[in-house]
Amino acid sequence: MALLLYSDQLRNRVAARTARERDLR
């Protein structure tokens, strides 16, 4: 269960970073 939560959090962080980079460009 904890692993799933961690994975979801990581995915969210990656998505946010990608969106930020896309905005920068």
PDB file with one MODEL, atoms N, CA, C and O in Angstrom:
MODEL        1
ATOM      1  N   MET A   1       0.839  -1.195   0.000  1.00  0.00           N
ATOM      2  CA  MET A   1       0.000   0.000   0.000  1.00  0.00           C
ATOM      3  C   MET A   1       0.883   1.258   0.000  1.00  0.00           C
ATOM      4  O   MET A   1       0.684   2.175  -0.797  1.00  0.00           O
ATOM      5  N   ALA A   2       1.845   1.275   0.898  1.00  0.00           N
ATOM      6  CA  ALA A   2       2.727   2.454   0.966  1.00  0.00           C
ATOM      7  C   ALA A   2       3.458   2.642  -0.367  1.00  0.00           C
ATOM      8  O   ALA A   2       3.648   3.766  -0.832  1.00  0.00           O
ATOM      9  N   LEU A   3       3.865   1.521  -0.969  1.00  0.00           N
ATOM     10  CA  LEU A   3       4.587   1.614  -2.243  1.00  0.00           C
ATOM     11  C   LEU A   3       3.713   2.284  -3.299  1.00  0.00           C
ATOM     12  O   LEU A   3       4.184   3.120  -4.070  1.00  0.00           O
ATOM     13  N   LEU A   4       2.442   1.911  -3.326  1.00  0.00           N
ATOM     14  CA  LEU A   4       1.533   2.486  -4.315  1.00  0.00           C
ATOM     15  C   LEU A   4       1.419   3.993  -4.097  1.00  0.00           C
ATOM     16  O   LEU A   4       1.444   4.768  -5.053  1.00  0.00           O
ATOM     17  N   LEU A   5       1.296   4.399  -2.846  1.00  0.00           N
ATOM     18  CA  LEU A   5       1.169   5.824  -2.533  1.00  0.00           C
ATOM     19  C   LEU A   5       2.425   6.567  -2.992  1.00  0.00           C
ATOM     20  O   LEU A   5       2.342   7.639  -3.592  1.00  0.00           O
ATOM     21  N   TYR A   6       3.595   5.976  -2.698  1.00  0.00           N
ATOM     22  CA  TYR A   6       4.857   6.599  -3.087  1.00  0.00           C
ATOM     23  C   TYR A   6       4.944   6.738  -4.610  1.00  0.00           C
ATOM     24  O   TYR A   6       5.376   7.767  -5.130  1.00  0.00           O
ATOM     25  N   SER A   7       4.527   5.687  -5.305  1.00  0.00           N
ATOM     26  CA  SER A   7       4.569   5.707  -6.770  1.00  0.00           C
ATOM     27  C   SER A   7       3.668   6.813  -7.304  1.00  0.00           C
ATOM     28  O   SER A   7       4.039   7.540  -8.226  1.00  0.00           O
ATOM     29  N   ASP A   8       2.477   6.932  -6.713  1.00  0.00           N
ATOM     30  CA  ASP A   8       1.540   7.961  -7.163  1.00  0.00           C
ATOM     31  C   ASP A   8       2.126   9.346  -6.930  1.00  0.00           C
ATOM     32  O   ASP A   8       2.003  10.235  -7.773  1.00  0.00           O
ATOM     33  N   GLN A   9       2.770   9.523  -5.765  1.00  0.00           N
ATOM     34  CA  GLN A   9       3.356  10.824  -5.446  1.00  0.00           C
ATOM     35  C   GLN A   9       4.470  11.153  -6.445  1.00  0.00           C
ATOM     36  O   GLN A   9       4.561  12.273  -6.948  1.00  0.00           O
ATOM     37  N   LEU A  10       5.306  10.160  -6.720  1.00  0.00           N
ATOM     38  CA  LEU A  10       6.411  10.379  -7.658  1.00  0.00           C
ATOM     39  C   LEU A  10       5.866  10.761  -9.031  1.00  0.00           C
ATOM     40  O   LEU A  10       6.370  11.674  -9.685  1.00  0.00           O
ATOM     41  N   ARG A  11       4.826  10.044  -9.454  1.00  0.00           N
ATOM     42  CA  ARG A  11       4.237  10.328 -10.768  1.00  0.00           C
ATOM     43  C   ARG A  11       3.698  11.757 -10.801  1.00  0.00           C
ATOM     44  O   ARG A  11       3.843  12.466 -11.797  1.00  0.00           O
ATOM     45  N   ASN A  12       3.075  12.166  -9.695  1.00  0.00           N
ATOM     46  CA  ASN A  12       2.529  13.520  -9.628  1.00  0.00           C
ATOM     47  C   ASN A  12       3.655  14.541  -9.747  1.00  0.00           C
ATOM     48  O   ASN A  12       3.534  15.539 -10.458  1.00  0.00           O
ATOM     49  N   ARG A  13       4.753  14.277  -9.038  1.00  0.00           N
ATOM     50  CA  ARG A  13       5.885  15.211  -9.070  1.00  0.00           C
ATOM     51  C   ARG A  13       6.438  15.315 -10.485  1.00  0.00           C
ATOM     52  O   ARG A  13       6.718  16.411 -10.971  1.00  0.00           O
ATOM     53  N   VAL A  14       6.595  14.168 -11.143  1.00  0.00           N
ATOM     54  CA  VAL A  14       7.131  14.156 -12.509  1.00  0.00           C
ATOM     55  C   VAL A  14       6.196  14.924 -13.446  1.00  0.00           C
ATOM     56  O   VAL A  14       6.647  15.700 -14.289  1.00  0.00           O
ATOM     57  N   ALA A  15       4.888  14.697 -13.288  1.00  0.00           N
ATOM     58  CA  ALA A  15       3.914  15.382 -14.145  1.00  0.00           C
ATOM     59  C   ALA A  15       4.010  16.890 -13.936  1.00  0.00           C
ATOM     60  O   ALA A  15       3.966  17.658 -14.897  1.00  0.00           O
ATOM     61  N   ALA A  16       4.141  17.309 -12.682  1.00  0.00           N
ATOM     62  CA  ALA A  16       4.226  18.746 -12.389  1.00  0.00           C
ATOM     63  C   ALA A  16       5.488  19.332 -13.020  1.00  0.00           C
ATOM     64  O   ALA A  16       5.458  20.425 -13.586  1.00  0.00           O
ATOM     65  N   ARG A  17       6.601  18.594 -12.916  1.00  0.00           N
ATOM     66  CA  ARG A  17       7.854  19.087 -13.494  1.00  0.00           C
ATOM     67  C   ARG A  17       7.736  19.187 -15.016  1.00  0.00           C
ATOM     68  O   ARG A  17       8.196  20.163 -15.608  1.00  0.00           O
ATOM     69  N   THR A  18       7.136  18.207 -15.638  1.00  0.00           N
ATOM     70  CA  THR A  18       6.994  18.235 -17.100  1.00  0.00           C
ATOM     71  C   THR A  18       6.131  19.427 -17.513  1.00  0.00           C
ATOM     72  O   THR A  18       6.430  20.120 -18.486  1.00  0.00           O
ATOM     73  N   ALA A  19       5.057  19.652 -16.757  1.00  0.00           N
ATOM     74  CA  ALA A  19       4.164  20.777 -17.083  1.00  0.00           C
ATOM     75  C   ALA A  19       4.927  22.092 -16.941  1.00  0.00           C
ATOM     76  O   ALA A  19       4.775  23.002 -17.757  1.00  0.00           O
ATOM     77  N   ARG A  20       5.744  22.180 -15.903  1.00  0.00           N
ATOM     78  CA  ARG A  20       6.508  23.417 -15.685  1.00  0.00           C
ATOM     79  C   ARG A  20       7.483  23.643 -16.834  1.00  0.00           C
ATOM     80  O   ARG A  20       7.601  24.753 -17.352  1.00  0.00           O
ATOM     81  N   GLU A  21       8.179  22.584 -17.225  1.00  0.00           N
ATOM     82  CA  GLU A  21       9.142  22.717 -18.331  1.00  0.00           C
ATOM     83  C   GLU A  21       8.420  23.113 -19.610  1.00  0.00           C
ATOM     84  O   GLU A  21       8.916  23.937 -20.378  1.00  0.00           O
ATOM     85  N   ARG A  22       7.255  22.531 -19.838  1.00  0.00           N
ATOM     86  CA  ARG A  22       6.490  22.841 -21.051  1.00  0.00           C
ATOM     87  C   ARG A  22       6.088  24.317 -21.025  1.00  0.00           C
ATOM     88  O   ARG A  22       6.098  24.995 -22.053  1.00  0.00           O
ATOM     89  N   ASP A  23       5.732  24.800 -19.828  1.00  0.00           N
ATOM     90  CA  ASP A  23       5.337  26.198 -19.693  1.00  0.00           C
ATOM     91  C   ASP A  23       6.538  27.110 -19.964  1.00  0.00           C
ATOM     92  O   ASP A  23       6.407  28.171 -20.574  1.00  0.00           O
ATOM     93  N   LEU A  24       7.712  26.668 -19.493  1.00  0.00           N
ATOM     94  CA  LEU A  24       8.917  27.471 -19.688  1.00  0.00           C
ATOM     95  C   LEU A  24       9.192  27.625 -21.179  1.00  0.00           C
ATOM     96  O   LEU A  24       9.531  28.708 -21.656  1.00  0.00           O
ATOM     97  N   ARG A  25       9.040  26.529 -21.898  1.00  0.00           N
ATOM     98  CA  ARG A  25       9.279  26.576 -23.339  1.00  0.00           C
ATOM     99  C   ARG A  25       8.118  27.266 -24.022  1.00  0.00           C
ATOM    100  O   ARG A  25       8.119  27.411 -25.245  1.00  0.00           O
TER     101      ARG A  25
ENDMDL
END
